[in-house]
Amino acid sequence: MTMTTSDLKKGVVIEMDHTLLQVVDWEHIKMGRGSAQVRLKLRDLRGGHTIEKTFQAGSKFQRVRIDRRVMQYLYAEGDLHHFMNTETYEQMPISGALIGDAMKFLAESAEVDVLFNGDEPIGVELPASVELRITESEPGVKGDTASAVLKPATLESGLVVQVPLFVEPGDVIKVSTRTGAYLERASTAE
């Protein structure tokens, strides 16, 4: 399916020079006398790196059909991360390069959308927020609860986020996958 620059939006996958590229960000630029241009920030889905390219408005691209399958994250074995299809129970290893920054938000048993081009996995799509358990955090200081003081906390995935003082190890918190910031406490330690 062919599309033009006016059809582009974040998340769309296009093919250029036999490479699958996902639109991370785009910007429409109108020059004074010249024609309009579109600056794209693209992520190579197989390689994992990000590139920036500029095109004339109206340029055509080949859109790639992407299938999403709900899969459960099982475990890591070196650079391979094993996922299980929740419908067929089929297990599949996916390299860390394809997962990219999403690894910071994955904990065992988490369900995510794995993106496929045919039968080839090309990436992982996270929900807007995930719930992760705190494994390490310094204790809060009594009397310091009136101000918006934050402390670092290490989560089960290895991600370190700034959390309020009342949050303790063992608590489950909600974290934004877009910004990596603490959103709220989901449940307390028992």
BELQUIWO-V235732 format. One line per field, one symbol per residue. phi: phi as a letter, one per 20 degrees, with the letter a starting at -180 (. if undefined). A space follows every 10 residues. Layout:
BEGIN
phi=???
END
This chain:
BEGIN
phi=.ecdffefbg nfdcdclmce cdfebbbedd egdeefcced dcdffeened cccdcfgngd cefdfdddcf cdfeadcmee deccffedmf dbecfffffm ffgfdecgmf dceeecdmde fcrcdeffbc dceeebafff efneefeeed cfceegenfd cecfffecgn fdcecfefdm efdaeebefd
END
